[in-house]
Amino acid sequence: MSKSINILDKDYLQWVKDLCRRYRQSQIQAAVKVNTEQLKYNWLLGRDIVEMNIEQRWGESVITQLSKDLRAEMPDVQGLSKTNIYYCRKFYQLYKPSNEIFHHLEGKTSDEEIFRQLEGIFEIPWRHHCLIMDKVKGDVAKAMFYIRQTIENGWSRSMLMNFINTDLYERQGKALTNFKNTLPKINSDLAQEITKDPYNFAFTGITQPYNERMLKSALLNNITHFLTELGTGFAYVGKEYRLQIGQTENFIDLLFYNLNLSCYVVIEVKIGQFEFKDIGQLGGYVVACNHQLRKEGRDNPTIGLLICKEKDRVQAQYALESSTQPLGISEYDLEKFYPEKVEGTIPTIKEIEEKLSEKQE
């Protein structure tokens, strides 16, 4: 019987760590490869169903029969249910418009060339795709937006569902801004893309009268949700961040740094309607940050974002045109994203107690 030995040599221990890391990496790569190949198979299956006109040739029940035949031939293979095969057809139909560019005069290009051009859609799990297909209703631009966001942010399926349910596609990049007039082209597009309108602050749980201090405290008490709502690349710097401007103390509501833009982001939160004076205050804070915090050669110009309860778009646009600083104006919503109760579907505690009392009697 061999004895186990305890090797403490640092080269040996490092080698063991390297072997474990290499194995984990190979597992990840294998999982990605399996997912990619499965998605390609599903796409080709969907293409066959559509281009072979199988339902017209063999009747409407052919997919039910196809599912039975495939599972009989490949009993150990997952994803061959009738429902999943319908998803395969939907998968191909959703991204088929992109396929038109692959036709040459002498005929179609190879499958591999098509897959190279459609590579992005094969980088997220199949169940993510099923969710997207259920929600986007054939809108390929919307579908590609959620695919890119999932890849960039590493969203789980539940995270993806949350952002779809809060209409991220419709809100992303929609703030009123003057970025095109105040930032270089390469920065203005990216700065616009990090904005939303409205912002979803329902995670704060505020359902009663509140003031600005309560709202800001609630945002920071839920900082993980707040950073997720702001988007990728935001790092929290401080609340009521102190700036000494001349002989006066000033306090920025919320200060962030955006790693993608390499710049400070000043956020002012107002619980009322936007007013002209708000833009002057925000612009002043932006200039102060450029003078006191921004490092030349490292940081891009600071941008400012005012998030208010409501705004008059014309008034907001005039205010933005009056400023030479890169500023944006958005609204926030506390209640819109809460699902409305459908009578009879979610009983209240009182309703449950009344039912129990009736049964006891």
CORNORWO-V154448 format. One record per helix or strand of 2 or more residues. SS is the DSSP state (H for helix, E for strand). FROM is the first residue (numbers start at 1). TO is the last residue. If there is no record, write none. Layout:
# CORNORWO-V154448
((SS:FROM:TO) (SS:FROM:TO))
This chain:
# CORNORWO-V154448
((H:10:51) (H:54:58) (H:62:73) (H:82:102) (E:103:104) (E:107:108) (H:111:117) (H:119:122) (H:126:136) (H:140:153) (H:157:165) (H:168:171) (E:176:177) (H:179:182) (H:185:193) (E:199:200) (H:202:204) (H:212:221) (H:223:230) (E:234:245) (E:248:258) (E:263:273) (H:276:292) (E:303:310) (H:313:321) (E:327:333) (H:349:360))
